Amino acid sequence: MRSGTKLLLATTIFWSAPVLAQQAPTTLSGGPTVADPAKWPKAASEGLIDTATEKRVSDLLAKMTLEQKVGQMIQGDIASVKPEDLRKYPLGSILAGGNSPPLSGNDRAPQADWVATARAFRAVAMEPHPGSVTIPLIFGVDAVHGNNNVIGAVIFPHNIGLGAANDPALIRRLGEATAAETAATGPDWAFGPTLAVPQDDRWGRSYEGYSEDPAIVRSFAGEMVRGLQGEPTTTGRIQKGKVAASAKHFLGDGGTFNGVDQGDTRVSEDELIAIHSAGYPNAVEAGALTVMASYNSWNGVKMHGNKSLLTDVLKGRMGFQGFVVGDWNGHGQIPGCTPTDCAATFNAGLDMAMAPDSWKGLFDSTVKHVKAGTIPMARVDDAVRRILRVKVKLGLFDPARPLEGKAGVLGSPEHRAIAREAAAKSLVLLKNNGVLPVKASAKVLVTGPGADSMGMQTGGWTLSWQGDGNGNELFPNGETIFAGVKKAVEAAGGTATLSPDGTFTAQPDVAIVVFGEQPYAEMRGDVRTLEFQPGDKQALGLLKKLKNAGVPVVSVFLSGRPLWTNPEINASDAFVAAWLPGSEGGGVADVLVGDAAGKPRTDFKGRLSFSWPKTAGQFTLNKGKPGYDPLFPLGYGLTYAKGGAVPALSEEAGIDPSLGNTSTYFAKGVTPAPFSFATDSRITRTTVDGPQTQEGAQQLVWPSGPATLRIGGGDLDLSREANGDLSLQISYRVDRAPAGKVRLSMEGGTNKGSIDATSLFTGQTGTWRNAKVFLKCYQQNGVDLAKVLVPLVIEASGPFGLSIADVRIVSDPNNSVCPGAKP
């Protein structure tokens, strides 16, 4: 039996069992859940404890009411809390989640909107309260690769690319720029750096990790903290253009079993220490002001409730003196807890709960728990002391904020130069058969979906949570890869022509083809196979078309993880792993384009910080593990000075490609595997043109009496996606208004409900539109999302005409609805 077939069979068994002995991470049956602090490395928070600060904190604590203390321990999201709410609920913190707009309501907002929002919240928080003391807010944002929520900010490469650059000094400078651009918009707390050590590349957050190698993560941790916060002894950080850092996610997020986000890290304590805690001692010693708890479990115990790790290890053994913050309603996942009621998380050592939309209920229940003694007053005082200590050290009691609202900070030339340098250093050359560098005097064709796409090159966590809907116009201080190549080529007398589909009239000397993954973030980014574009090889078709036309091809691959791309590498004369390089496409051009004579201007410096798979089934391919056999090993990377050709590679993926699709159920007139389109025999079905694609839709006509359309296949758990505010998007056209009710549902598991969606299908006919229905609406209406076999069910009770062009999971909470819900 051929080796590829063996792997295919093993993987098929894995998804039904699930077991995959060849690739599975270390798993334990009844493994440890309580840590032994004596095993862990020692560390000590630098610069956080001093006599003056502790006296000031003690004086504040003595004047605070119980309600004020509890308020300090709770953080609400600006989409759910308004400034005036703080008069009754004295929250200690607010955050702006990935899709949460400022008070203006503009989810693609410029600097001024964010500054106004921060000032509005602070103004109410600092109003005098007779008989008590005023405490400033701390405002947190996911500034994870630059201040990535704000129009005009510089977007740095995602961490996976920075790991390939492997330049700790660059990381510190990048952190300094991120701090300045964050402080300039109002927030004073960046939720980074991510210190995950991803061990399964199917995980949708792999690109948030610097490397699979704990040594690289360890070398970066302290540098990024120092960049964001300054040296450990720094005071008045906000006044000096610094912000608080948050080392995250403590602990083991990169080891979740099967690469499933918010899953279980099933490893021994020794492995948890050696791999997953690698960056935390350095972050603590660099003075990290906050640490964020992880969603994941360790051998079945949720981190938000693991006292041995949060209290005994982090605060005890490592000597962490800042405060521990939760993740988005993460406390609600502890057994016995809900998002609005969870004494266990505070008793375990969480100091501040991130309760974005549950803050009011959590505040009320926590006050009751303290009064009842369920949460000891000593635990409350310890948590609040830690929070106040950070606020003092950050400088929040001083109203001066010299960078806030200052023009010229966002997108400054200095910051753009750092981003450009980082993009150039992150590129990894995997293959070069003499076509690189491109002569600047050449006729260059630039093509592919990522060639002129700021959205693709910046990825997820950019202007929105999943990075959806980001046109080039939203990046006034950025440059696409095509724009960078065009400048470099034209400066030496050459030409660069953009052709999205690869067509040309005059024969080019070379084609630069930019392609890769579409933007994604956690949950939606989880995949089941590492094959790039399984079953839909559009990029490969473009490469082959150019090769057949006699055009030398340079592939620039944009991705958030290493993927099996053997066919694409074979069809390329040169192949560059560019990861997610950020807003400075000129950094890519700096390396790809040489001078007029074809000599390099800048050599490749990037080396793989993740092993590159030989098959699409090498999910947990990490150096040092048994059977390590990658296509390109950790640390691999060619250069102009020392190049090397790549022989023809096997194009047997070794895994069923249909396993890769978990979120697209109908597109371009077909149901991609493993899904299928089925209707009751009474429904007539005709292929028609879609809104953008010829014969890209299905027209359905319901007869008298009830009938049902189903798109089914796969075996999905969409409950996490529901918690993350993801939606099911249906692109449709009403051809005949329904004569009766129309209901949406999903099937599988213990489904007991459906949604009255009649309102979506009334009104104008003959016009294509999109309906985005929150997955949580299905849950609220009795649909079991934990086991979904049929993700789209449309049932109409009477005559109805409907055309469908696209069905998929998306992230767009500001434009999603709950049909039939009460206003």
N, C-alpha and C positions, 0 to 999 in steps of 0.2 A: 504493500500500500504506500502511495506517495506521501511525503511528509506533510504537504499542504492539505491533503485530504484528511489526514489524522487530526490536524489542528481544527479543521472545519467541523469534524464530528465532535471533537471535545468541546468546542465552543457552543455547538447546538445543545449539547447536554447541559452545559453550564447555565444557559438561559432558562432551561426548564427545571433544573434541579434545585439551586444553582451550584455547580461545582466545576472548576477548571483547574485541575491539579497543576498543569504546566505553567500557568500564569498567575494563580491566585496569590495574594499576599499572605504573610503569616497569619493564621487564624488560631484562635484559642477557644476551647470549650470550657466555659467556666473560668476564664482567665481572671487576673487580678483587676479589681476595681478600686482598691484603696492603695494609694501610693505610700511608699516608705521614704520619708524625707531624707533619711541618712544616705540614701543612694544618690541623691541629686546634687548637682554642682552648686556651690555657694556663690552668691553674688551680693551686692549691696548697692542700694540706691544712692547715687552721689548727689549731694547738694540739696536734698529735699528737707532734711531735718536740721534745724538750728534753733537756738533758744528764743530768738526774737519772733520767728514765725510761729513756733508752738505756743508762745504766750499770747500772741494775737489771736490764734485760732481758739485757744481756751477762753479768752475773753468773749469772743463771738458766740461760742457754744453756750456760755452761761446766760446769754441774753435771748437765745432762740426758743421759740415755743416748740412743742412737739410737732405741730403741723408744719412749721418751717423746716424742722429737721427731716421729717419724712419727705417733704417736697424736694429737698436737696438730693434725695435718693432716687428720684424719678425724672425721666427724660421723655418729653413729648415731641412729636414731629410737627413741623409748621403747617402741614396739610390738615392737621386735626386740632391744633391748639392755636388760639389767637392771642394777641397781646393782652386784651382785656381779661382773658381767663386767668391771668397771673394775679389779678387782684384777689381772687378767691382761692386759687390753687398756687401756692408759692413754689413752683417747680424750680429745681436747681439747674436744669439744662433743657435746651431745645436742640433739635437736629433738623437738617434738610436731607431727607432720603433721596435716593437716586432719581425719583420721578416727582419730587415735591417742589412745586414752584414757589417763588417768593410771594409776598402779599399782593403783588400786582397781578398774580394769576398767570403770568407769562412763564411757561415752562422752558422757554429758550431765552432767558433773561440776561441783559447786560449787567455790568457792574453796579450801576446806580440803583437798580431794583433790589439787589441783594443788600447793599449798604442801607437803604431805607428800611428794609425788613429787620436787619440786625438792630438798628437804632430804635425802631418802634418797640421791639420786645424789651430791649434794655431799659428804655424809658419807663415802662410800666413796672418792671422788676425793681427799679431803684426808687420808686415812689415811697415816701416815708410811711411807716406803719406805727401808729402810736402803741407804745408798750413793747415793741420788738425792734429788731435790727434789720437793716436792708442788706441783702446778699446779692451780688451780681450773678447773672447767668453765665454759663459757659455754652457756646454755640458750636456744635460739631457738624462736619460735612465729610463726605467720602472723597477727599482730595487724594486720590490714590495714584494718579499719574499726572501730576499737576493739579491745579484747581479746576478740575474737569467738569464742574457743573455750570461754568460761567462762560458766556459768549466773550470771545476775545482773549481768554486765557491760553497760555502755552500748554499744549498737550504733549507730555513726555512719552517715550516708549513705555509699554507695559513692562512689568517686572521680568517676564521671561526673556525679553530682549536685553534688559539691563544685566541679567545674569550672564548672557552670552558675551556682553562687553567686559564683564569681570574686572571692573575698575572701581574699587571702593572710594577713591578720592572723588571720582565723578559723581558717585551716589551722594556724597555729602553736598557738593555744589548744587545738584539737582534738588536736594531737600531744602536748601536755603532759598532757591528760587520758588519752590512750591509754597514755602512758608510766607514769603513776601506777597505772592499773588493771592494767597488765601486771606491774609490779614488785610489786604487792600479792599476786599469785598465785604468784610464784616465778621465772618466766623473767626474763632480763635482756637480751633481744635480740628486737626486733620486725623481721620481714621486710618492711619497707616504708621509704620510699614507693615505689610503682610509678611509674616515670617513662616508661612506654611512651607513644608518640604514635600511637594506633590510626589506621590508614589504610584499613582494610577492615572495615566494621561487621558482617560475618558472623563475625568472630573472636569466640569465646566469652569472651574476657577483655576485651572492649572496655570494660566498665564499670569495670575496674581502672585505666583511663587517665583522666586528668583532662579531656583534650580532644584533638581532632584537630589543634589549633593548638599548635605548639611554643612559642609565646610564653606561653600560659597554663601549660603544664607547666614552663617555665623559671621563671616567677614563683612557683610553688608549691614547687619542689624544696628550696630552702634553708630555707624556712619550716617545712616538715614535719620536716626533719632537726633544726632547732633546737628545735622543739617536743618531739621525742622525746628528744634528747640534751642540751639546754641549749646555751648559747653554746659556740663551739669551744674556748675555754680552760677549760671546766668540768672539774673533777676530782672524783673520788668520786661519780660519777653515780648509782650505785645507792643510795648513802646519801642522795641528794637527790631520790629518786623519779624518776630518769631511766633510760632503757634505750638500748642501742645501736640505731642505725638501720641499714637495709640498702637502699641505692639499687638498684633492680632494674627490668628484667633487662638487663644490659649484653651486647649492644646490638642494637637493631633489632627487638625482639619485636613491636612494633606494626605492622610492615610485612610480616609473613609473607604470601607469595603465596597468593592465593585465600582469605585469611582462615583458613587452616588452622593450628591451634596447633602449635608446635614445627616450623614449616615453614621456608621459605627466604625471606629478605629480599633481593630481587633489585633492587638500586638502585646507582647510582654512589656513589663515596665522597663526593662533594659533597652528595648528597641524604642520605646516612647522617649526615653532620655537621649539615647544616642542620635536618633534621627529628628524627632519632631520638636524637641525642646532646644535644638542647637542654637537658635538665635536669641533666646530669651535672656540668658545671663548677660550677654553683651548689651542688650537693650536696657536692662535694669541698671547695669553699671554706667551706661551713658546717661542715666537720669530720666528714663521714660516716665512721663507724668501719669500715663494711663495704660492699662492693658485691657483688651476686649476679650471676653469669654467667647468660646466657640459654640456653634450649634451642635457639633457632633458629640457622640458618646465615646467613652473609652470602655471597651468590653461591656457595653450595654448600659452604662451609667452616663446620663447627660452631664456635659461639662458645666452647665449652668447650676447644677446641683451637687457637684463633686467637691466637698469640703476639703478632702485630703490634698487635692491639687490646687484649688484656689487659695485656701488659707494656709495649710500646713507646708506646702512646697513653695508656692509663689511668694506669699507674704512672710512665711517663716524662714525656710531654708535659703531662699534667694534674697530675702531682705527687702522686698519691694515695698516702698512707702507711699506710692501714689494710690490711685483708686482703680478698682476693677469695674468696668462697664459691661453691660450685657449687649447682645446683638438683638436685632429686630424681633421683639416678642419671644426671644429665645427662652425666657423663664417659663413661658406658658407650655413648653414642651416637657417640663419635668412631670413625672407621674404624680397625680394628685393636685396639680396646679392648673390654673387657667391664666390667660393673659391679664386678667383683672384681679387675680388673687393668688399670691405665691409667697408665703412666708419662708418656704424652704430655700429659695434662691438667696435671700439675704442672710439666712443662717449659715449657708454654705460658704459665704464670703463675697458674694456680689455686693458691691457698694452702691452702684447706680443701675437701675433697670431701664433698658431701652424699651419704652412702652409707647410706641408711636401713636397708635390710635386707641390704646387701652389705659392711658395715663390717669384718667379721671377715676375709673373704677379701681385701679391699682392703688392710687393715693388713698381712697376711702378705706379699702380693705386693710392696707398696711397700717394706717392709724389705729384701726380696731385691733390688729394683731399686737401692736406695741402696748396698747392699753390693757390687753388681756394677758400680756406676758409671753405670748407665742413667739414674738421676736424680742429678745432681751434688750433693755435700754442700753446696756453696755455695747451691744453689737451696733445699735443705731449710732451711738456717739462715736464709735470707731469709724464707721462708714463716713459720717459727716465730717469728722476730723480730717480724714484723708481727702475728701472732696474740697474742703476749705483750704487745706494745705496747698493743693494744686492751684486753686484760684488765686491764692496769695502769691505763689511762686510765678504764676503766669502774668501777674500784674493787673488782674481784672478789677481790683479795687481802685485803681488809678484810671480816671476817665480819659486820659490822653491816649490817642491812637493815631500817631502821625501818618501811617500809611493808609488808613481807612478812607476810601473815596478818592485817593490820590490818583491823578491821571498819569499815564505813562508807565505804570507798574505792570499791569496786565499786558502780556505780549511785548515786553521791552526787548530791544535788540540783544541785551546781555542774556536774557532768559532764552530767547530763540536760538542764540548761539550755542548754549548748553544743550538744548534739545536737538539741534542739528548734529552736534558732536556725538551725542548719545545714540542717535539713529545710525550714524555712520559706523560707530564702534560695535553696534549690536548685530550687524549683518554677518551671516555665516555663509561662506562659499562652500557648497557641497560638490559642485562639479564645474569644470571649466575646460572645454576642449579647444582652447585658444581663441574664443570669440570675445572674451573680456580681457582688458577694458575696451569699451566701445570708443572708437576714434571720435573725437569731438568734431571732426570735419566730415563725418559720415552723414548719409541720408538715413535717419532713424525713424522707424515706425514704432509708435508706442500704443499698445492695445491691451485688451483684457478688462474685466469689470472693475478691477482695483486701480487702473492706471490714473484715473482722474477722479478718485473717490476719497474724500476726507473721511467719510463714514467707515469705509473698510480699513483704512490705514490707522485709524484711531481706535476702533473696536468698541467693546462694551465699556460701561462706566464712563461714558462720554456724553455730556449734556442730558442724557437720560440713563436709566439703570441698565437697560440692555443695549444701549447705543443705537436704537432704532431711529429712522427718519432724519438722519443728520446730513443735510445737503451741504455742498461746498460753501454756500453763502453764509453759513453759520460759523465759519472759521476765518474771520477777517485778518487774523494774524498768523495764518498758516499757508502752507504751500503743498499741493499734491505732488505725487511722484512725477507725473507728466510735466507739471510746471517746472519742477527742479531740473529734469532732464532737458527740457526745452531751453532753459537759460544756459545750462552748461554747454550744450551743443552749439547753439547760435552764437555764443561768445567766441567760438573758434571758426565760424564760417559754415558750420554744418546746418542741417535742418532736422526738425523733429515734428512729426505729424501724428496727431491723435486720431485713431480709428477704433472706436469701441468694439467693432465686430471683426477687425483684422483685415478688412478689404483695402485695396490700394490700387492706384492706377500706375504710377511710376514705381518700378522695382526698387525696394529699399535695400540698403546694404546690410541692415540688421533689424530685427524686431525685438523690442523689450516687451514681454507679456507679463502683466501684473494681475494675479488672480489669487484666490484663497477663500478663507472662511468669511461668511457674513457675520456682522457683529452679534455678540451674545454675552451674557453674564451668567451668574449662578443659576442653577436648576435648568433653565432652558439650554444651557451649554453642555449639560451632561450628555454623553453619547455612549453608544454600545459597541462601536467598532472604530478603529483608527483609520479606516479607509477614507480618503478624501473623495467627496462627491460620489458615494456609492450609488450605482445604478443610474447616474446622471452625469456623464463625463463631458460636460460642455467645455471645460477648460482644455481637456485633452484633445477634443475635436479641433479647437482653435490652434493648438500647437501643431497638430498633424497637418492641418490645412496650410500653415505657413511653411512647414518643412517640405511639404509636397510641392510648394511653389518655389523651392530653392532658396528660401530666406533663412539665414542663420538665426537661431532663436535663443534669447536670454530670458529665462523664467525668474520672476521675482515673486516669491510665494509668501502671502500674508496669512498668518495663522496664530492662534493662541496656544498651540501645542505642537509637538512633532506629529506628523501624520504619515501614513503609508501612501507614498506618492511615486512608487516605482514606474508606473506607466508615463507619468508626467516627466520624471527625470530622464527616462529613455528618450522621450520626444524632444528633449532640450539639449542645446549645445553647451549651455551653462545654466546652473540652478542655484539660486540664492535664497536662503531662508531669511526673510526680512522680519518675521514675527509681526508685531503691531507697532510700527515705528513712530507713531504719533503725528503731530501736525507739521513736522519739518521734512517734507519730501525731498528737499534739497540735500539732506544728509545721505539719502540713498544715491542720488546722482553723483555726489562727491566721490563715491567709491566705484560706481559702475562706469562712469564716463572719464576717460583719460584725456590727454592733451590732443592736439591736432595730429600728432604723429602716432598716437595710440599708446603712449607711455602712461603708466598709472600716475594719477595725482595723489591718491590716497590708497593705501593697501588695506586689505581685509584684516581686521583685528579680532572679529568675533569668533568664539569657539562654543560648540554646543554645551549648554548647561543642562540639557535633557538629552538622553540617548535617543537616536532616531531609529524607528522600528523597521525591521526587515520584512515583517508581515503585519497585516491589519489586526492581528490578534495578540500582538505583544504589548498588552496593556500596562503591565507592571515591570517594564524593562528598565531595571536600575542597576548601575554598576555595583558589584559586590554581591549581587544575588545569584543563587545557583542557576546555571544554564544561561548566563549572560551572553547573548549572541545578537547584537544589534547590527543594523546596516551600517550606521556610523556611530561610533562610541562617544561617550561623554568626553568633551575636550577636543573633538574633531573639528577641523576647519582648515580649508586650503587658503593659500595666499598667492599673490602675484609673484612674490619672491620664490616661493616653493609650492608650485602647483601640483596637479595630479589628475589624470583622467579617471573616469569611472567606467568600468565595463558594463555591458548590457545586463540589466537586472531582471530577475524573475518578476513576471506580472501576474502571478498567482497570489491573490490576496490572502488566501488561507482562512477565510471567514465568510459567512453568509452576508452579503451587502445589505440585505433588507433589515438586518438588526440595527443598522445605523439610524433609521428614521423613526423618531418618536414624536415629532411635532408638526409635520406637514402631511395632511390627509387627502388633499386634492389640489392639483396645480396644473395649469397648462393643458387642461382637458383630460388628464389621467389621474388615477389614484396610485401614487408611488408605493412600492412594496414596503411593508407587508400588508398594506391596506387594500380594500376592495369596495366597489360601489355596488349596492344592492337595493332594489326597490320591490315593493309588492307588485304582483303581476298586473294589477289594475292601473298602475301609474305608467303612462307612456313617456318614453325617454328619447331625446333627439340631440345629436351633437350640433352645437351652434358656435358662432364666433364669440369669443370673450371680449372683455374691455380692451385688451392689449394684444391678444393672441388669436390668430385665425384658428377656428375649430377648437378654441380653448375653454369651452364651457359645455355644460349639460343642461338642456331644457327639459323640465319635468312638468307634466300635467296631471293633476289629481282629479279623479272622477267624483261622482256623488258617493257619499259615504266615506268613512275613515280609511286612510291608507298611509303607509310609512316608508320614508327613505332612510337607508342606513349606510354609513361608511364605517366599516369595521376592519379589524385585524390587529395583530400585536397584543401586547399585554402590558398596560400602562398603569402607573400610579401617579395620578395628577394632584394628589392631596398637597404636596409641597408647593406646587405651582399655584394652587389656590391660596395658600398662605402668603405667597409672594405677589399677589395682585396681578397675576397673568390672566389672559383672556383667550377665549376661542373667537377667532375672527372668521366671518363668513362673507365672502365677496359675492354679491347676488344682484339679481334684477327681478322685480316682480312683474310678471307678464299678465297676470290676472289676479285681482285682489281676492283674498280668501273669502269664501262664503261663510266660514265658521271659524272655530278656534284653530290656531297653529301652536304646537308645543315643541319645545326643544328638550332633549334629554341625552343621556349616555347610558350604555348598557354594560353589565358585568358586575360581579359581586352581589351585594345585597341592595341593589337599586330599588328605591321605593318612591321616586318622585320625578317631576318634570317641571319645566318653566313655561308659563303662559307667555309666549313670544308673539302673540297676534299683532301687538302694536308695531313690531319691527316690519311687518309685511303689509301694512296698510298705507294709504297715502298714494304718492306718485308711482305710476307704473312706467315701465319702459326705460328706466334709468339705472345704471349700475351704481351700487353703493356698498359700503362696508358696515357690517354690524360687528361690534366687539363686545362680547358678553363675558363678564367676569366669571372665572371658574368658581369663585366662592359663591356665586349666585346659584350654580348647580347644587353645591353642597347645602346651601340654605334651603333649597327646595327638595331635599331628600335624596339627591343623587349621590351614590357611593363612588367617590373619585379614587379610592384606594386600589380598586381593581377595575380598570376600564378596558373592555374588549371592543366596544363600538363607540368611538369618540363623537360621532355625529349621528343623532337621530332627529328627524323632522317628521312630525305627525300632523296631518291636516284632517279635519273632520268633514270637509266637504270640498266642492270644486275649488281649485287653486292652480295658478300657473307660476312657476318659479324657475329661473336659470341660475346655476351656480358655477362660479369660475375659480374659486380658491377657498380652501378651508385649512387653517393652521393656528398654532398657538403663538400669540404675540404679547408684547408688553407695551401697553398704552393706557395706563389707568386714568389719565385725564380725559380720555375720549371713549372709555368703556362704560357699559351700562348694565343694570339689572332690570331687564324687562319685566313688567308686571309688579315691580316693587313699589311700595307706598312711598310717596315723596317725603 
